[in-house]
């Protein structure tokens, strides 16, 4: 997709200084193809950018999600630490590019999202080939970070670990529809979903430049997988990790 300036008749305004505008969640999340909001129209693109590498993105996402090497271990096994009932957990993502909303043969997607040339603030339904930030009203390039891995975390039911600008926190931090800030502080650093984290993938680690390392993944990121696997096998499992 792209966001382009249009004139009063809804035609592309070729006199505008910027012929492509960056997507941002707060302004454009409710738009659909061909919608016009404040003189900006959402349109299909004919192709992705030449340098956009879906395979590299897939590998980067999976590398972050699987860095802990975590396992599910049968709880209460009579063999204790020697128990062989261990299941390695691997998160997998499968990304495909569809031009102009065309259905892909023999592929049933879990979710469809829009891919823009540039994005100021992404969400689960809108990603960018490049990411930007505002510096005194000037758009500047972001380093390649872990934004897409963060959004994939939401597909796996991970809550946000930040609350600024509408982060979707774990329900335990919400009391009477308000954030319980003392509780956020009290649970900081524990092995449970955080209300605010500087390094975790679902916190501000999403913005960590890839060249500077990976956003962190804690054992509790496996909690929903553990629950589902326990239900599927009718056995109780726990998350295994190095202490």
Secondary structure by P-SEA (a helix, b strand, c coil): cbbbbbcccccccccccccbbbbbcccccccccccccccbbbbbbccccccccaaaaaaaaaaaaaccccccccccccccccccbbbbbbbbbbbbbbccccccccccccbbbbbccccccccccbbbcbbbbbcccbbbbbcccaaaaaaaaaaacccccccccccccccccccccccaaaaaaaacccccccccccccccccccccccccbbbbbccccaaaaaaaaaaaacbbbbbbbcc
